[in-house]
């Protein structure tokens, strides 16, 4: 599984998450980012084209070396400084109150301890700092949720620990964030995979 997770999963994520159908959601999630920004689950840099002009710098947290290498071409075209500054979203190597904004796109599904990761994000944000996110997770409809629960073990095995049935809104709120904006909807595709939560939350 080490070889699979290190060499196959980053390519799978780059291909699936890099589909053009996701670009409007990325653009919406990135809108309003400003100042010093930390991105957890940077992956292969798929958000780079959507960083607003108000962003001064990006501190990228990405555990996969291959994912970072796959970002080379996008990094070369970036208009803001981007530094790979961490490997583990559950233990961030930053001081308290270091960032104005944080970004997470299709990342919360995979982090093993999402509560710890969100607590760390809140810690490194300034008071009033914003967490921008688009994530797939627990569907609003009971029938879809049933299939998410059934298929979750398979999804975790083939997609590097990705969970279909995480409660994104609940996870963010339990971490002490206040939801400022939230759009919950089905994107194109199978509903068990495409129940999205797109929003902005504020660090108290």
C-alpha positions in Angstrom: 0.0 0.0 0.0 3.0 2.3 0.5 3.9 2.2 -3.2 0.3 2.5 -4.2 -0.3 5.6 -2.0 3.0 7.2 -2.9 3.0 6.6 -6.7 -0.6 5.9 -7.8 -2.9 8.0 -5.6 -1.3 11.4 -6.4 -1.7 10.7 -10.1 -5.3 9.5 -9.5 -6.1 12.7 -7.5 -4.4 14.9 -10.1 -6.5 13.4 -12.9 -9.9 13.2 -11.1 -9.7 16.5 -9.2 -8.1 18.1 -12.2 -11.2 17.7 -14.4 -12.4 20.9 -15.9 -15.9 20.4 -14.4 -14.3 21.2 -11.0 -12.8 24.6 -12.0 -15.9 26.7 -11.3 -16.0 25.3 -7.8 -12.3 26.0 -7.2 -12.8 29.5 -8.4 -15.6 30.1 -6.0 -13.7 28.6 -3.1 -10.7 30.8 -3.8 -12.7 34.0 -4.1 -11.9 36.3 -1.2 -8.6 34.8 -0.3 -6.2 37.5 0.7 -2.9 38.3 2.4 -0.9 35.3 3.8 -2.6 32.1 2.8 -2.1 28.5 3.9 -3.4 25.8 1.7 -3.8 22.3 3.2 -3.8 19.5 0.7 -2.0 21.5 -2.0 -1.7 18.4 -4.1 -0.5 19.2 -7.7 -1.3 22.9 -7.5 -4.7 22.7 -9.2 -5.8 25.9 -7.4 -2.9 28.0 -8.6 -4.8 29.6 -11.6 -7.6 30.7 -9.2 -5.7 32.6 -6.5 -7.0 36.2 -6.4 -4.7 39.2 -6.8 -5.1 40.0 -3.1 -3.1 36.9 -2.2 0.5 37.9 -1.1 1.9 34.4 -0.5 0.9 30.7 -0.3 2.3 28.3 2.3 1.5 24.9 0.9 0.9 21.8 3.1 1.3 18.6 1.0 2.5 15.2 2.2 3.0 13.6 -1.2 6.4 14.3 -2.9 4.9 13.1 -6.2 2.0 15.5 -5.8 4.5 18.4 -5.4 6.5 17.3 -8.4 3.3 17.1 -10.5 2.7 20.8 -9.6 6.0 21.9 -11.4 4.4 23.4 -14.5 1.7 25.2 -12.5 4.3 26.5 -10.0 6.3 27.9 -12.9 3.3 30.0 -14.0 2.3 31.2 -10.5 2.1 34.9 -10.0 2.5 34.7 -6.2 5.2 33.2 -4.1 4.4 29.5 -3.2 6.4 27.6 -0.7 6.0 23.9 0.4 6.0 24.6 4.1 4.5 21.5 5.7 3.7 17.9 5.3 0.9 17.1 7.8 -2.3 19.1 8.2 -2.8 17.6 11.7 0.4 19.2 13.0 1.2 22.5 11.2 4.7 23.9 11.5 3.5 27.5 11.9 3.2 29.9 14.8 -0.2 31.0 16.1 -2.0 33.8 14.2 0.3 33.4 11.1 -2.2 33.6 8.3 -5.1 35.7 7.0 -6.8 33.0 5.1 -6.7 29.2 4.7 -7.8 27.1 1.7 -9.0 23.4 1.5 -10.3 21.8 -1.6 -11.3 18.2 -1.6 -8.9 17.6 1.3 -11.0 17.2 4.5 -12.2 13.8 3.2 -8.8 12.2 3.4 -7.1 13.7 6.5 -7.2 10.9 9.2 -8.0 13.1 12.1 -10.0 16.0 10.6 -10.8 17.4 14.1 -7.1 17.8 14.8 -6.4 19.3 11.4 -9.2 21.9 11.7 -8.0 22.8 15.2 -4.6 23.4 13.8 -6.0 25.6 10.9 -7.9 27.7 13.5 -4.8 28.0 15.6 -2.6 29.4 12.8 -5.3 31.8 11.5 -5.5 35.3 12.9 -8.7 36.2 14.8 -11.3 36.8 12.1 -9.3 34.9 9.6 -11.2 32.9 7.0 -11.2 29.3 6.0 -12.4 28.8 2.4 -13.3 25.3 1.3 -15.0 23.1 -1.2 -15.3 19.4 -0.1 -17.4 16.4 -0.9 -19.0 14.6 2.0 -22.2 13.4 3.6 -25.1 13.8 1.3 -28.4 15.5 2.5 -30.6 12.6 1.3 -30.9 9.5 3.5 -30.9 7.2 0.4 -27.6 8.6 -0.9 -26.1 8.5 2.6 -26.9 4.7 2.8 -24.9 4.1 -0.3 -22.1 6.4 0.9 -21.8 4.3 4.1 -21.8 1.1 2.1 -19.2 2.2 -0.4 -17.0 4.0 2.0 -14.6 1.1 2.8 -14.0 0.6 -0.9 -13.4 4.3 -1.5 -10.9 4.5 1.4 -9.0 1.5 -0.1 -8.7 2.8 -3.6 -8.4 6.5 -3.0 -5.8 6.9 -0.3 -8.1 7.0 2.7 -10.7 9.3 1.2 -14.1 9.2 3.0 -17.4 9.5 1.2 -19.5 10.2 4.3 -17.7 12.9 6.3 -19.9 15.6 7.8 -18.1 18.7 6.5 -20.3 21.4 8.0 -20.4 19.7 11.4 -16.6 19.1 11.4 -16.0 22.8 10.6 -18.4 24.0 13.2 -17.2 21.6 15.9 -13.7 23.0 15.4 -14.9 26.4 16.6 -15.4 28.1 13.2 -18.5 30.2 12.4 -19.9 29.4 9.0 -20.3 32.7 7.1 -21.3 31.3 3.7 -22.3 27.7 2.8 -23.7 26.2 -0.4 -24.5 22.5 -0.2 -25.4 20.9 -3.5 -24.9 18.0 -5.9 -22.4 18.6 -8.7 -22.5 16.6 -11.9 -21.9 12.9 -11.5 -22.9 10.1 -9.1 -24.6 11.7 -6.0 -22.6 9.5 -3.6 -19.5 11.2 -4.9 -20.7 14.7 -5.7 -22.5 16.0 -2.6 -20.4 19.2 -2.2 -20.1 21.8 0.6 -18.6 25.1 -0.6 -18.2 27.9 1.8 -16.3 30.3 4.0 -15.9 30.0 7.8 -14.5 32.5 10.2 -12.0 31.9 13.0 -13.3 33.4 16.3 
